[in-house]
Amino acid sequence: MFLDLLRRRNPALVDAAIAAHQSGELPANTFAIDLDAVTANAAALSAEAARLGLTPLAMTKQMGRNPDYCRAIMAGGIAASVAVDMECARATVRAGMDLGHIGHLVQVPRAEARAAADMRPANWTVFNDEKAREAAEASAASGREQPLLARIKASDDEFYSGHEGGFDADGVLAVADRLDSLDSARFAGITTFPALLFDPRTRAVRATRNLATLETAAKRLTDAGRTGVQINGPGTTSSAALAALAGAGVTQVEPGHALTGTTPWHAVEDLPELPAVCYVSEVSHLHDGRAYCFGGGMYVDPVFPPYQVRAVVGREPGATALLPATLPPPAAIDYYGQLDLADAPTVSVGDSVVFGFRAQAFVTRAYTAGITGVASGRPRVVGIYAADGSTTSWPA
């Protein structure tokens, strides 16, 4: 799905990835990131957010919290990250980003609360009173007052399976009072996920019921005399969607896939953000009319119904074949992907294989690598990192 988009809007990244792999600069099983495109995407998001009075926080897990990726985002004007978990927080802080938000989607484990507080997050989301107390106690030990966001929910809100939880929205005034009563913490605002979702029928994003829940809760807080309430509204973010979020009262947005131009909306409409990532593999062996290529990062984020995955295969940019591919099912370990050779019998062991799909690098065992100079025709691999953003010894 995203390979077609990549070949049309940023074909130079495909060429750069093949050239770097063939020269030995990129290993197989690597997400190759066009850092200049990421900076441009971040700049588009940052500029629109500034125009609308929104605070953008970058979600970096999709690219494995790669530090060069983090720095490219900062160069585009987004200085702070949203950490999906503690590993996200540590990696983005190491990369030099401010920690803008922690605790949402994944709550901070009790034993790590002090570590979270010491990173001085601007916002800390809690789902219940117990987690609020943990955050307050950790912040007291760290010598600071922590702004807390309350994750709220209503009966007909929409959540991905396993993402449920939060305070009942009807009780938001009492929740705010309870959080304010904690030593070393205070109520700062409310959040949900997702506020926007892609609708395949209309091929556009739509507001979820969750966004209406935020609006209603925010009005209750304002009517009760509270001011400066932060409204955090992540989900399917593009610069093209920010005006709708601002119109609903949202104050904080959290672009993730928009930074690499890979939200489902980007797949069906040319939005301001360019596609900026591909997955690079290598033909390992041939068997029974198929070429097997190395896996490790073949988790395809399932935002679309099943579709025919394809890959570009070859050794020279421009001299490649586009082949149907079969990836292992989620229940299997992705040791290899398979390419159908019916229309390309000349594929050889060692050929580069380039996929374009919606990535979640942090849940894989893939490498990530930033490349600069793609658009100028002078690509350079900046560094190779593990899927958690840590350094690697590749090549050993």
N, C-alpha and C positions, 0 to 999 in steps of 0.2 A: 504493500500500500504506500509506504513512504519512500520506497526506492524510485517509483515513478516521479514523485515530487522532487526528490533529490537530483535525479538525472536531468530534470527540466529546469530547476531553479538554481542548483549549485553543482553542476557536473564536474567542476574543477576539483571538488573534494573527492569524488570517486577516482579521478585520475591521480590526484596526489596520494591517496591511500594505496593504490596499486603500485605506484612508483616507489613509495617508501617501503612497502612490504617486499618488493622484489629486490631492493637495494640492501635489505637486512636491517633497516631502521625501525620497522614495525613488526612485532611478533604476530603470529596468528592468534586469534581469540582476543582482539582488541577493538574497543570503541574508539574510533578516530574522530576528533572534535576539531572543527574549524573555529579556532579561537577568535579570529577577526570577525567572523560572522556572529559569534556569540556576543562580542563587545557591541557590535552594531544593533543586535536584537535587544540587548540590555539598555542601550541608549534610547531606542525607540520606546521601550516600556517606561524607562525612567522619565523621559521627557513628557509623555502623556500623563503619567502619574503626577508629576509636578504641576502640570497644567490644571489638573482636577483636584489638587490638594490631597492626594493619596500618598501613603507611605508604602513603597514596594520592598518586600523581603524576598530574597532568592532561595528557592528550594533546589538543592544541588545533588540530592541522592541519585537522580536519574543518571547522572554522569559520574557516579562513584565518589562524589566529593573531591574530585580531582583538583589539586591546589592551583594548577595553571588555569583551569576552568573558573575557579573562584576568582582569581585575579583578573581574568578577562571580563567577568561580570562587574567587578568593582571598577574596571576601566570604563565601563559603559554607564557608570553613575549609580549603581545599586551597591551600597556599602555593607549591608547587613544581610544575614542569612536567617531562614527559618529552618530549624533542625527537627527532622522527623523523629530522631532518637538521640541518645547521648553520643553515639559514634559520629553522627552528623555534626553535633555541636563541637566536639573535640576537633574534628577535621577542618571545619570551616574557621574556627578560631585559630588553629595552627596556620591556616592559609592567610590570616590577616583580616578576616571579616569580623565585624561586630556581630554579636549574637542577638538577633532581633526578636526571636520567638522560639520557645522550647515547650515541650509538653503536649503538642498537638501535631500529629495524630497520636503519637505514642506518649503515654504518661511517663514521668520520671520515676524510676524505681527508688524505693525508700533509701537504700544504701548509697545511692548516687546523688541524693538531693543536695548535699553540701558541695559536691563537685559542680553541679549545675549552678548553684548560687555563686560560687567563686568565679564563674565565667560571666557573671553580671548580665543576665539576659534582660532585654528591655521589656519583654512580655513573657509570662509563664502561664500556660493554660492548665487548669485543673478541672477534673470531672466531678469531684465530690469534696465534701468537707475534710475527709481524711487527708487527701492529697494537698489540699490548701494548707492544712496545719503543718504537714511535712515541709512544704515550700517556705512557710513563714519561719519555722524553727531553723531551717538551714540558712535562711537569709539573716536571721538574728545572729547566728554563729559567724556568718560572713561579714557582719557589721553593716548591713544595708537594709533598705526597705524595698520589697519586691512588688512591682505592679502585677496583679493577677488578672488573667482573662478567664471568665467562666464559660465553659462549653455548655451550651443550652440545647434543649431538644423539645419538640412537640410531638404529639402522637402520630401525625401524618408526615413527619419529616422523612427525607430519603437518605439512607446510609448504605454504603457498600457493606456487604456481609463482613462482620468482624470489626467494623468501625463504630459500632453503636456506643452510646454512653453520654453522660452529661447530666446537668441539673435540669429539672422541669422548668420550662420557660415561663410557665404561669407564676412561678415563685421567684422571679428574677429580682424583685425588690428586696425580699428577705435574704436571698443569696448575696446580693451586694452588701447588705448590712453586716452579714456574718463575716464576709471576707474583710470588710473594713475593721471589724472588731479584733482581728488578729494582730498581735505584736509583730512588727517588722514586715508587714504585708498590707496591701490595700487593694480594693476592687478597682480595676482599670477599664474593664470592658467585657465584651461578649464575643463569642466565636461559634462557628459551625463548619462543617464540611460535608458535602460540597454546596457552595452557594450557586454555582452555575454548572450545568452539564451539557454535553453535546447531544443533540437529538438527531439520530440518523435519518429520521423521516423528513425533517425540514432542512437537514444539512447545515444547521446553525446551532449556536448555544442557546439555552433557555434558562430562565431563572427557576430554581427549585423551590419547593415549599419551605425549605430551610431559610432561604433568603427572606421570605415573608415573615418567618418566625423571628429573625433578627430585627427586621423593621418594627414589628409589633413590640418586641421587648425593649428596643431602643426608645420607642415612644413612651413606654411606661416609665423608663428611667428618667427621661427628660421631663415628663409631666410631674415626676416626684421631686424635681429640682436638681437632679444630677447634671453636671456639665462636663465637657471634655471626655465623654465616654468613647472608648475605642471600639470600632465595629470591624472585626476581622472576618473577611469573606473570601476564602480561597476556593479555587476550583475552575479548571479549563480557562486559564487566564491568557489573554492576548491583549496587546495594546488596543485592539479593536473592541474589546469588551469592557474596558475600564470605565467608560462613560456610563454604561448601564449600572455598574456596581456603585459608582459615585452617586448616581441618581437615587439609588436605594439606601443611601446613607452610609455605605461602607467607607471606612477610613484607612484600612490596611489591606493590601493585596499581595499575593504570594505566587509570582510566576515560577513555574518549574519547567515543564515541557515547552512553554513559549520561548524560553531562552535558547532552545535548539530547534524551534519551529516544528515541533512534533506533537502538538495537540491534535485530536481527531478533527477539529475544525480546520487546521492547517492542511490536512490531507485532501480536503474537498474545496477549499477556497484559498486564493493567493492573498494571504494576510501580510502585514508589514514585516513580520519576522521570517528570516530565511532558514531553510533546513540546514543544520550545522553538524550532523553526526551521521556516521555510518559504522557498520560492524564489519571488520576485516577478518577473513579466515584464509585457509590455504588447502589445496587438494592434497589429501594424505595418500589415498589409494583408490583404485578402480575395481569395481566388482559388479558383474552381471548387469552391465549397461548403466551403471550409476557411478558417479564420482563422490567419494566421501570426503567431507571437509571438517577440519577440527572445530569442535564446539567449546562450550564453557560459558558462553554469554548468550545462548539462544533462548532466553526468556523473552517472549513477545508479549508486552503488556496488552491484555485482551480488551481493547476498547472497541473493536469491530467484531462482527461475526466472523467465523473462519473464512479465510480467503486464500487464493493461491499465492504462496510466497515465491518470489523469484530472486535470483542473484546474478550479478555481473561477474563473469569469469574470464581471466586472461592474464597475460604477462606484460602487455604494452597498453598504455592508455589509448583508447580509440580502436584498438584491435581486440575487442572482447565479444563474448557471446552473452545473451540474456537467457538464462535457463530456469525452468521450473525447479523448485526446491521443496524438499520435505524435511521438516524439523521434528525432533523427537517430541512426543506428547508430554504434557506437564508431569505425568506420573513417572517418566523415564529420566535417567541422567543423560544430559546432552553431550555425550562424548563426541558424536559426529552429527553433522547434517548431511543430507544426500541430495545430489543434483542429477536430474534426468538427462542422460546424454543422447537421447534419440535425435535431437537436432544439432548436436555438437560433438561428433565422435572424436574430434582432435584434442579435446581437453587432456591435459597432462598432469602428472604428479608435480606439485610445486607451483601450480598456477595460483594466482591470487583470486580470492572470492570475496565479493563485496555485497553485503545485504543492507537494506534500509528498512528498519522497523522501529517501532516505539520502544525505547529501551528503558530498563530499570537496572542499571549496571550494579547497584549496591546489593542486589540479591543474587548476583552471579559470581563466578570465579574468573571473570574476564579482566584483562588489563584495560586501562584507559590512557589515551595519549592525545595531548593537544598539539595541533599543527598551526603554525602561523604562515602568512604569505601565500595562502591558497589562491585568492583572487588575483594576486599580482603575478602568478606563475612562478614564484620562488618559494615553494613550500619548504618548511623546516620543522622537523619533529622536535618539540621542546623538551618532553620528558615522558617516561613510562611509569605508570602508577598502578597499584593494586586496586581492586574494586572498592576498598574502604578508604581510598585516598592516601594510603601509606606508600612509602618509597619501595622500590623493588630492586633486585640485583640483576634484572635482565639487561643485556645478556650476562649470564654468570661469568 
